[in-house]
Amino acid sequence: MKRLVLLIALCLCTTTLFAEGRVFCEIVEYPTAGKNIKVKIDFGQKQKLLSSQLLADDNGDTLVFNSQIDALNYMESLGWTFTQVYTKINPNGINCTHWLLYKEVKEGENPYEGLQTKK
């Protein structure tokens, strides 16, 4: 009986060590003056006044993408998976495309690795 209890406890511990979860984010397309786009990202975090959520490179410069698909491919290269897209008209009357993505993460893994916003 003790061995059975020990075996069950060991199985539960092992399952906990490899627990996975799903983290969601939303990217919103913002057209630039040309044909390129910039992307704002939302992880559901509190937004500080005057902070920017535009995706940026390692130098803090805003990333500019050739198209929505270019931005989506960038996110996919970082392990994010597309789930849904919708278009919403903002208060200025401009259509903005919203892409919902998710990432499977293991316990202790940083799902936001490789992503940063403009400072």
Secondary structure by P-SEA (a helix, b strand, c coil): caaaaaaaaaaaaaaaaabbbbbbbbbbbbbcccccbbbbbbcccccccccccccccccccbbbbccaaaaaaaaaaacccccbbbbbbccccbbbbbbbbbbbbcccccccccccccc
